[in-house]
Amino acid sequence: MEDVDGFFSLDSDPEVHKYLGTQPVSTRSQIIDIIRSVQQQYLANGIGRWAIIDKSTGRFIGWTGFKLIKEVINNRTNYYDLGYRLLREYWGQGISTEAAIASLSYGFEKLNLQEIIATVNCDNTASNKVVTKAGFQFCETFYLHGIKHNWYKLDHNDWVRLNRSGVSERAGSPDNMVTPAQKNI
């Protein structure tokens, strides 16, 4: 689990958690538990989050990918949620958008998903921009744990239409995103 330190830097930063409704981790053992949970998602569902690695340094800088949401959120269940998270020093460089688009490409073109959802805290301007740049359509607002969120959806047909107009061509290759099945993050 060679990326524990980078993952700890990410998930122990209170600013990273500002809009997530979660608390930062305080120990590396919590990170190991999170990594094992992601690995279990791969075993159980064939999907999960990928590590984002800076190609020039080999450094873990964040993660992106899918999670199958099985609990009821916004009166829905059993949907694929797109998520991403970056170390703060990589914010504002377009990496989240690039990672989101690469994830969507993989989800629609390799996994043959029919619909992908993104939920974003309404106050998180940057993430709301990321998902709309990636092609998601705003559907509605809802409350999650008492916090107002936006619900976004992108279906396969819309992805194909966007792909024809060049949205997925802006994405980097998923080669710099490594699954836990390929690498123990």
C-alpha positions in Angstrom: 0.0 0.0 0.0 2.5 2.5 -1.2 0.2 5.5 -1.5 -1.0 5.5 2.1 1.0 8.7 2.9 -0.4 10.6 -0.1 -3.9 9.4 0.6 -3.5 10.4 4.2 -2.3 13.9 3.1 -5.5 14.2 1.0 -8.0 12.9 3.5 -6.6 14.5 6.6 -7.0 18.0 5.0 -10.0 19.8 6.4 -10.3 22.0 3.3 -10.7 18.8 1.2 -13.7 17.8 3.4 -15.3 21.3 3.5 -18.1 20.3 1.1 -18.2 16.6 1.7 -20.1 16.4 4.9 -17.4 14.2 6.3 -14.6 14.6 8.8 -10.9 14.4 7.9 -9.1 11.2 8.9 -6.6 11.4 11.8 -4.7 8.1 11.4 -3.0 6.2 8.6 -4.9 3.1 9.8 -8.2 4.8 8.7 -6.7 5.2 5.2 -5.8 1.5 5.1 -9.4 0.7 6.0 -10.6 3.1 3.2 -8.3 1.4 0.7 -9.5 -2.0 1.7 -13.1 -0.8 1.3 -12.3 0.4 -2.3 -10.7 -2.9 -3.1 -13.7 -4.7 -1.7 -15.9 -2.6 -4.0 -13.9 -3.9 -7.0 -14.4 -7.5 -5.8 -18.1 -7.1 -5.1 -19.1 -4.7 -7.9 -16.3 -4.6 -10.5 -15.9 -0.9 -10.0 -14.3 1.5 -7.6 -12.2 4.6 -7.3 -8.8 5.0 -9.1 -5.7 6.6 -7.8 -4.6 9.6 -9.8 -0.9 9.6 -10.2 1.2 12.6 -11.4 3.1 11.0 -14.4 6.1 13.3 -14.0 6.7 12.4 -10.4 4.9 9.1 -9.8 3.2 10.8 -6.8 -0.4 10.0 -5.7 -2.4 13.3 -6.1 -5.9 12.1 -5.6 -8.6 9.7 -6.8 -11.5 9.5 -9.2 -14.0 6.9 -10.4 -17.2 5.2 -9.5 -19.0 3.9 -6.5 -22.2 1.8 -6.7 -24.5 3.5 -4.3 -26.8 0.9 -2.7 -28.4 3.0 0.1 -31.3 5.4 -0.7 -30.1 8.9 -1.5 -32.6 11.4 -3.0 -35.1 8.6 -3.2 -32.8 6.6 -5.5 -30.7 3.5 -5.0 -28.4 1.2 -7.0 -26.8 3.9 -9.2 -23.2 4.6 -10.2 -21.9 7.8 -8.6 -18.9 9.6 -10.1 -16.5 11.0 -7.5 -13.1 12.7 -7.4 -10.8 14.3 -4.9 -7.4 16.0 -5.3 -4.7 17.2 -3.0 -5.2 20.9 -2.5 -2.1 22.0 -4.4 -3.5 20.4 -7.6 -6.8 22.3 -7.4 -7.7 24.8 -10.2 -5.5 23.1 -12.8 -8.3 21.3 -14.7 -7.2 17.9 -13.4 -10.6 17.2 -11.8 -12.4 17.8 -15.1 -9.9 15.7 -17.0 -10.2 12.9 -14.5 -14.0 13.1 -14.5 -14.2 12.9 -18.3 -11.7 10.0 -18.4 -13.8 8.2 -15.8 -17.0 8.8 -17.8 -15.3 7.6 -21.0 -14.3 4.4 -19.2 -17.8 4.0 -17.6 -19.7 4.4 -20.8 -17.3 2.9 -23.3 -15.8 0.0 -21.3 -18.2 -0.8 -18.6 -21.3 0.0 -20.8 -23.0 1.9 -18.0 -26.3 3.4 -19.1 -26.4 6.3 -16.5 -24.0 7.9 -14.2 -24.9 10.3 -11.3 -23.0 13.0 -9.6 -24.1 14.8 -6.4 -22.5 18.0 -5.4 -22.9 20.3 -2.4 -24.6 23.4 -3.8 -22.0 25.7 -2.2 -19.1 23.9 -3.9 -18.8 26.1 -7.0 -15.7 24.4 -8.3 -17.2 20.9 -8.3 -20.4 22.1 -9.8 -18.4 23.5 -12.7 -16.4 20.3 -13.1 -19.5 18.1 -13.5 -21.2 20.5 -15.9 -17.9 20.8 -18.0 -17.8 17.0 -18.0 -21.3 16.9 -19.6 -23.6 16.2 -16.7 -27.1 17.8 -16.7 -28.5 19.4 -13.6 -31.7 17.6 -12.5 -32.7 18.9 -9.1 -31.6 20.0 -5.7 -32.1 17.8 -2.6 -30.9 17.6 1.0 -28.3 15.1 2.1 -27.7 15.0 5.8 -29.4 18.4 6.0 -27.1 20.0 3.4 -28.4 21.2 0.0 -26.9 19.3 -2.9 -27.3 19.3 -6.7 -28.2 16.1 -8.4 -26.7 15.6 -11.9 -27.2 12.9 -14.4 -25.5 11.8 -17.6 -26.8 9.0 -19.7 -25.2 7.0 -22.3 -27.0 8.6 -25.2 -26.0 12.1 -24.0 -22.4 10.9 -23.6 -22.4 9.6 -27.3 -23.7 13.0 -28.4 -21.1 14.9 -26.3 -18.4 12.5 -27.5 -19.2 13.4 -31.1 -18.8 17.1 -30.2 -15.4 16.5 -28.7 -16.0 16.5 -24.9 -14.2 13.2 -24.3 -11.2 14.3 -26.4 -10.4 16.9 -23.8 -9.8 14.1 -21.3 -6.4 12.7 -20.6 -5.9 9.0 -20.9 -7.1 6.9 -18.0 -3.5 5.5 -18.1 -2.6 7.9 -15.3 -5.4 6.6 -13.2 -4.6 3.3 -11.7 -7.2 0.9 -10.2 -6.6 -0.8 -6.9 -6.8 -4.0 -8.8 -3.6 -2.9 -10.6 -1.9 -1.2 -7.7 -2.4 -1.2 -4.0 -3.2 2.4 -3.2 
